[in-house]
Structures are given as C-alpha cells and as structure tokens.
Amino acid sequence: MNDLYHDEIQVGKVFDWRIFTRLYDFVKPYGHSLLIAFIFLIISAGLEILYPYITKIAIDRYILRSGRLISAEVDAGNRIKINDQQYFVPQQDLEKVDARILRSWEKDSLISAERYYYLFVDSADTKTSAIVDKYEDQTIVSGDLVLIPYGNMNKMLQKDVLVLRRDDSIGLIRLVGLFLIIIIVGLFANYFHIYMSQYAGQMIMHLIRSRVFAKLQLLGLSFFDRNPVGRLVTRATNDVEAINEAFTQVFVRFFKDIFLLIGIIIIMLFINVRLALISFTITPLLLFITFYFRIRARNIYRIVRTKLAKLNAVLQENLSGMRIIKIFRREKEKLRQFDAVNQEYLKANFNQVLLMSFFRPTIEIVSSFGIGLILYFGGIQVITGKISLGVLVAFIAYIEMFFRPIRELTESYTTLQSAMASSERIFLLLDEPVQVKSKEKAIHDITPKGNIIFKNVWFKYDRDWVLKGVSLNVKAGERIAIVGPTGSGKTSIINLLSRLYEFQKGQILIDGIDIQDIDLSTLRRMIGVVPQDVFLFAGDIKSNIRLGLPIDDLEVSEIASRINANAIIERFPKGYDENVAERGVTFSTGERQLLAFARALAFNPKILVLDEATANIDAETEKLIQDGLQKLTEGRTSIIIAHRLSTVKEADRILVVLHGEIVESGRHEELIKARGIYYQLYQMQTFHQ
C-alpha cells in the first residue's frame, strides 16, 4: 500500500484569518439568517442570566426576609426606630455596612445576634392585627412595624404564619409567574436561534459542497491520479460537516458564552464586589489549563483528521476492488492492511479521549474549588449578617454558570481546530489549479469534419516520456487502428485528443484548429469514446444511454437497434427500464460495452474512439455488433485501439506504437508483408489461437 498516496497534505496555521475571510464569502448570502439567530441568542443568554438573580430576590424578599436590631449609638443608614435605645435595620441595608464595622458592632454588642422577620400591618387589616395581638408576647410592635424573631415563628400555628406572610406568598407567586414567563420566552428564543443558525449552517454547507463538486468536475485526470477517491469523498462530506459544526455550534456558542461571561461578571460585581473578586482568583489557573489543552489539542486533532482521511481512502479502495480481492483470495492480507490503518486511527482517537479525560475533570475540580471558596467566604458573611442567604445562593449559581462558558469555549477549540483543518483542506482543493481549461476566447461554433493532425507531440504523466514526438494525420472519415504492446502509449494518444491531459510539447489540430483554442465542451462533444472499462451510473438502461441528452424513449430504442443492442436489452424483464446498480455490476462486460456503443451513438460524434471496446465481448455478442459497428463508424473519423488484431484488419490504416513512438504505419496486408513489429504481434496471436 502506497502511504504517500493515502497520507494527507499537512496544512499550515491552526487559526488563520484568511480562512475566515474566505469562509465569509460562503456566509455572506445567509448573513441575515445568522443575524436573526444572533439576536435571539442574545435574548436567550440575557434571560438565562436572570435565573439566579430572580432566585436571590425570592429568597431575600419573600422567603427569608429579615433584619436586625441595632443600638441607637450607631448609624446604619435606613433604620427604623423601635424605642430610644434600639433601631431596626433590614438585611439589605446591613449589607451596605463595611464588614469590619459590622464585626466591631457584634463584638461590642451593638447589634442583635437574633434575626427578625418583619412586616408592616395596616390598621384596616383586622385579621393580621388579631394574629399579632394573639402572639404579643412573641413579637415586637412599633407603630405599623411588627418584628418576629425567626425562632418564635416555629412556635406559631402554621395557618397563622400563612396569614402573617400572605404578602410574601403573593409576591412569591408573582415571581414564579415571572420566572415561567422568562422560561417560555427563553424557550422560543432558543428555538428560533437554533433553527435560524442550523438553517444558515445547512445552506452554507450546501453551497460549499456544490462548489467542491463543481471544482472536482473541472480538474483534470492527473489530479485524480494523485488523490484517492476516499480522500476526495472526505472533503465533500466529513470536512464540510466539520465546518457545519463550527458554524452551528462553535461560533454560535462562542458569542453566547462571551455574552454570558460578560453578563455574569457584571451581575456578580453588582451584587457583591468582594465575593466576585474571590471568585475570579482561580481564573489564572483556569487560563493556564486552557492554554495547555489548546496546545495539545492542536496536534492531536490534526492527526485524527489525517488518519480519518487515510482510513476513508483505504476503505474506498478496498470496496472498489472487492472483486479482485476475492478472485485472488487477498481478504486476509487486505484485512491486515485495513487493521493497521484502523489501529492508527484508533490510537489517534485514544489520544484525543485521554486529553479530554484529563481536561474535563480538571476543569470540574477547579470549578468545585471556586464553589468551595464561595461557600467558605460567603458562608461566613451570611453567618455574620454581612450578606443574605439569597446572595450566597445566587453566587453559587453564577459561579457554576461562570465556569460553564469557559469549559465550553475550551472544548469548542477541538471542534474549531477540526473545522480550521477541514476548511484549509477544502480551500486547498478549491485553489487547485485547473490545468486543462478553455481559453477566454475559445472557439464554440464549429461544424466538425473530422480531420486530425498530431505534430511532434511529447507527453509524460510524471517523469518518463510516454509519447515521444508522435506525428500523425487522420483524414475525415478515415478509419485507423492503433496497436502495440501494453504500456506503449496507445490510450495516451486518445487521452490527449480529448484534452483529458495536457501534452508538454507539440500541437494537435482538428480541422486545422489547435484543440487548445477550442472550447472544452465543444471539443468533447465532437469526440465519442467507447472505453474498455465501461462505467454505468445507477438508474436504468435508457438513462445510461441518453446520459442527460434531451431525447425520448423512442429515439433511445432506435439508437440501440442501429447497433443491434436492442436484442440484448429486450432480454431483460423490464427492457429499457431495467434497473442498473452502481457501476453496472449486475451486467456482464459485453452488455456494458453494448450500452457504451449505444451511448456513443446517441451523442452522434464526428470523431469516434474505440479503446479496446471489443476486447471482452464474446463471439456471439461480437457477431451481433459487427454490423452495428459498421453503421457506427460510417461517415465518422474512427480511431480504434485494439489488442485483438483480427478486429482491425479492415481499418484504412494501422499504426503500430512502441515505447511512445509510431514505428509502423499501413494497411494490414502491407504490414504483414513488411514483417516488422505488427507481423510479430499478429503471428503471436495467430499462434495462440
């Protein structure tokens, strides 16, 4: 197995703005969809940030609403007078007092250790007033302010507590309603954001796949000689999907996570600066872990993508050659080869799994450490009354939310790494120079006659010359044959005629016009080729004959009848509607070649090339198409490449090619009399027969 053939080309930088610039060309047509997705993303992220804050409000304002008594000697801002010696201060006002001052008050007994539930009772509310009077020994009343120690509330009847806290219950219900509304709005925002981003992503991928396929159709056969099909399939499928993941997950998640981080930091600083700064102390450690992960992930992900493309190439090659593998009983050897490549891919994936197994728990440990810091320092402040329990609960929720975007952004790097590598490989393909193409002012309108001239043509696929100074002149309507040993350059001559490859020296003319001055589509429309290895597309027989031509079923039938192919086709149960499997594997070689003859006739070319077209046809099938071949070549310039010399006896001229040079030329009888290369080949075949 040729590793150089299967290995991927190493790409450049991991993060390249030039790639983003080029991707923007694909994104631009669907920018409005991404803009809508971005707007809904901001709405969704903004609503998500509100969840812990609403929880804080619920706890502090309605569930554990409290305050403490302070001495008249100290000033705590918004305080309510109870008597000449004491004032009441709600918890939200105590949070504004410096922690050191608060500790000194506690030390000097200037603030109560007891926390009080408080409410304001309207004199018209007789029911609440009655319950306050009922528990007058457990409450402190000052005007319309009622204070109840939380320890005493456990001694009250539940129904009385519910009446006293009726406003809290109503406020809590309203807050729950608001919470549900936010959840529903967030649900719709998430739906539209995901739908629009996925829609844009799919459309972008559709456009990229179309461009890739269009580019592949423009490239010459030399490109496909260098690149295995599996690798090219990876470009149009796996690599495009990697970019899709980047668009629909990484970029969208990136903006959401950035917005969440900014929002969380602002709210945490707004709620409590000290706790926020304590939370941020572990950020440097987090950044170090992230940086380390990014360096390791870069190389590992490149290796994974390379091994995947190699695996696809090997798999495709073995599936395509399954018939040969079975004939020569190479299953075990091919299995060993596949296992070796599969093992390389497995090892690369294990390295990736190992890295992720290290990264995720490490981030979890760091985030747990951050939560531990908040619980310790925040818990002390709750105990001392510096902050409320709602603030602590909100901070724990926010610190978990704070680490989630960082973790997701870091993990997204692997997807981004994959997308960058895939993008670069796709752009390498899209930037592949088209070696065979039409000139800007190529000739389109030609009424071909069929004259062909090769003038001192030199050609090589790689290093060694395949054709060396080939010169020939074929007149319109002439039927010539090209014969010679395997590898002598026969097929290369017709490949150059159709400009499937570009020659390095010389000139090829059709009707006196250089083929490089003729539009490629026009040139290939003039030439019909019947190859030895016929490729049939999945579909039915008639679609393989017309191959997209605007001809009806009756014309298809007439074309097949002219070369006696109808006799074979009508043997099938469905006739011309008979199903054709991939590559036509359910048809015999002779049947496939008959369909190739019909296909060539349907295009009605002025120049016909038969490349070993009758090499694998049995005697009965050959007899059927001899008359058809005569009709097919009538009035056309015909070039017949053949190993079976008995099929070229009637040619107007026979060219013998040896080592890339035309060494003999003449009719069958003339060449036999000359007793040269042709005579030797003919004698060998006659002897074997």
ABEGO torsion letter per residue (X at the ends): XBAAAABBBBBBBABBAAAAAAAAAAAAAAAAAAAAAAAAAAAAAAAAAAAAAAAAAAAAAAABBBBBBBBAABBAEBBBBABAABBBBBAAAAAABBAAAAAAAAAAGABBABBBBBBBBBAABAAAAAAAAAAAAABBBBEABBBBBAAAAAABBAAAAAAAAAAAAAAAAAAAAAAAAAAAAAAAAAAAAAAAAAAAAAAAAAAAAAAAAAAAAABBAAAAAABBAAAAAAAABAAAAAAAAAAAAAAAAAAAAAAAAAAAAAAAAAABAAAAAAAAAAAAAAAAAAAAAAAAAAAAAAAAAAAAAAAAAAAAAAAAAAAAAAAAGAAAAAAAAAAAAAAAAAAAAAAAAAAAAAAAAAAAAAAAAAAAAAAAAAAAAAAAGABBAAAAAAAAAAAAAAAAAAAAAAAAAAAAAAAAAAAAAAAAAAABBBABBBBAABBABBBBAGBBBBBGBBBBABABBABBGBBBBBBBGBBBBBBEBBGAGAAAAAAAAAGABBBABEBBBBGGBBAAABBAAAAAAABBBBBABBBBBBEBAAAAAAGGBBBBAAAAAAAAAAAGAAAAAAABAAEAABBBBBGGAABBAAAAAAAAAAAAAAAGBABBBBBGAAAABBAAAAAAAAAAAAAAABGBBBBBBBABAAAAAABABBBBBBGGBBABBEBAAAAAAAGBAAAAAAAAAAAAX
